[in-house]
Amino acid sequence: MPQPAWDEHRDEWQAITNACPIPSRAAQHDLDEPATVRVHLVWERDGEDTRETIAVAWAGRSVLVSVNDRRVQVQWAWLDASDVQRL
């Protein structure tokens, strides 16, 4: 079975417009354990989306969450805390 190319879904990729810039590594703090959260995402072309996922780190008001979706090239996004609700 052939190995899929890392960019096989590149035609579907789109930005998460409410993602925050990546904070400096010195400002990032890992959570002791991943937290289950509900996040609000705004896609460049597809609009608003709400989903359950996990958060693994924070930096100031930014929270690092998993975005397991073929529309993103990188499976993680930093979101403002106002777009993240702990469950």
C-alpha positions in Angstrom: 0.0 0.0 0.0 1.6 3.3 -1.0 2.3 5.9 1.7 0.0 9.0 1.3 1.8 12.2 0.5 2.1 14.7 3.4 0.3 17.3 1.3 -2.4 15.1 -0.4 -5.2 17.3 1.0 -3.5 20.7 0.1 -6.5 21.7 -2.1 -8.7 21.6 1.1 -6.3 23.5 3.3 -7.5 26.8 4.7 -6.6 29.2 7.5 -8.3 29.4 10.8 -8.9 33.1 10.9 -9.4 33.4 14.7 -6.1 31.6 15.4 -3.6 33.6 17.4 0.1 34.0 16.5 2.4 31.3 18.0 3.7 32.8 21.3 7.4 32.6 22.1 8.5 29.3 23.5 9.5 31.0 26.7 5.9 32.2 27.2 4.3 28.7 26.6 3.3 26.5 29.5 2.3 22.8 29.1 -0.8 21.7 31.0 -0.1 18.8 33.5 -2.6 16.7 31.6 -4.6 17.5 28.4 -7.9 19.1 29.1 -11.1 18.3 27.2 -12.4 21.6 25.7 -15.0 22.9 23.3 -13.5 25.4 20.8 -14.9 27.9 18.4 -13.1 27.9 15.0 -13.6 30.3 12.1 -12.4 28.8 8.8 -11.2 31.0 6.0 -13.8 29.6 3.5 -16.1 27.4 5.5 -17.1 29.8 8.3 -17.8 29.0 11.9 -17.4 25.6 13.5 -17.7 24.4 17.1 -16.1 21.1 18.2 -14.8 19.1 21.2 -11.0 18.5 21.3 -8.1 18.8 23.8 -6.0 21.6 25.0 -2.4 20.9 25.9 -0.7 24.3 26.6 -1.4 28.0 27.3 0.5 31.3 27.0 -1.1 34.4 28.4 -4.6 34.4 27.0 -3.8 31.9 24.2 -4.6 28.2 24.4 -3.0 25.5 22.3 -5.6 23.0 21.0 -5.7 20.0 18.7 -7.4 20.6 15.4 -7.5 17.1 13.8 -9.0 18.2 10.4 -7.8 17.7 6.9 -8.4 21.4 6.2 -5.3 22.4 8.2 -1.7 21.7 7.4 -0.6 21.7 11.0 -2.9 19.8 13.5 -2.6 22.4 16.3 -3.8 26.0 16.7 -3.4 28.7 19.3 -6.8 30.3 20.1 -7.8 33.1 22.4 -9.2 31.9 25.7 -12.6 33.4 24.7 -12.8 30.8 22.0 -12.1 27.8 24.3 -14.4 26.4 27.0 -13.2 23.7 29.4 -15.6 20.8 29.7 
